[in-house]
């Protein structure tokens, strides 16, 4: 399955079955996260069989049910931390989807996580993970011409990247990003202001780069 197919199949899921993640899948996720941390210096952690974080008033308000596993996105405080965690968090989300697991990005609608947060670090948000009660549904998207400088006869790689960008999850489905294909075929990407837009921007950039096979 190519990366665009994985993105098309992945949807946010808030309710999960009472079913443990198998050890072999845990090993894959653990190794994936360890490699990301080694390459980036981040302190991302995955916690299994820990239901207390989502047994809270805020989690119930967010309509989460049966969450027993989650990824904690942690890193050293910096001006680019949210974007970086969005980028690499989505790398984990899509790996989970490849493994047949469901996920949801979670900001604030959860209790206290059990992640280790060292001095100078910050936990930006969580990702719930497990076997969903459903596979979720596709989110609505803005038209392509509102999210990039669309013109006829654009290169296929750019259009593939934009299809992937439109599939990216964003907080409250706000999609506050814009891509511009330059005359020299470089890409200029920007994001607007708002709730978790820098995190969203990292997620969107990962989608675009993986599908377009080009770095921004």
C-alpha positions, 0 to 999 in steps of 0.5 A, a space after each residue: 500500500 502506498 503512502 497516499 492510500 494509507 492517508 486516505 484510509 486513516 481517520 480520527 477515531 475516539 472510541 476503542 475496543 477492549 482489545 490489547 495491541 499485540 506484542 509484535 505491533 508494540 515492537 514495531 511502534 517502539 522501534 519506530 519511536 526510538 528511531 525518531 527520538 534518536 534522529 531528532 532529540 525528541 522525547 516521544 513516548 508510547 504508553 500501553 495499557 494505561 486507561 487512567 489518562 482518558 478516564 477524566 471529565 475532559 476525556 468524556 467531554 471529548 467523547 473518548 471511550 476505551 482509550 488505554 494506549 497513547 503516544 505522548 509528544 514531548 520535546 525540549 521547549 523551543 519556538 519550533 517544537 509544535 511543528 516538529 512534533 506535528 511532523 514526527 507525530 504524524 509519522 507515527 500515526 501513519 505507521 499505526 495505520 499501516 499496522 491496522 490500528 486507529 488513532 486520534 490527535 488529542 489536545 487538552 481533552 484528556 487527563 494527566 499522562 504518565 509520560 516522563 517530562 524532564 526539565 526544559 521539556 514540554 508535552 504538546 499533546 497526545 495521540 490515542 491509539 488502539 483498535 477503534 470501534 469504527 474506522 472513523 469517517 473522512 473529514 471535510 476539506 476546503 477546495 484545493 484552490 483555497 489551499 494552494 496557488 492552483 493552476 492548470 497543468 501543475 506537475 503531478 508531484 505537486 498535485 499528489 502532495 496537495 492531495 495528501 495535504 488535504 487529507 491531513 488532520 488539523 485541529 477543529 478541521 481549520 486547515 490554516 495552511 497555504 502552498 505555493 509552487 514557485 517558478 523554479 519548482 520549489 514550494 513555499 508553505 505558510 500557515 495562519 494563526 490559530 489554535 494549534 496551527 503550528 502543530 497542524 503545519 507539521 502534520 501537513 508538511 509531513 503529508 505533502 513531503 511524503 506524497 510529493 517525494 520532495 522536501 519543503 
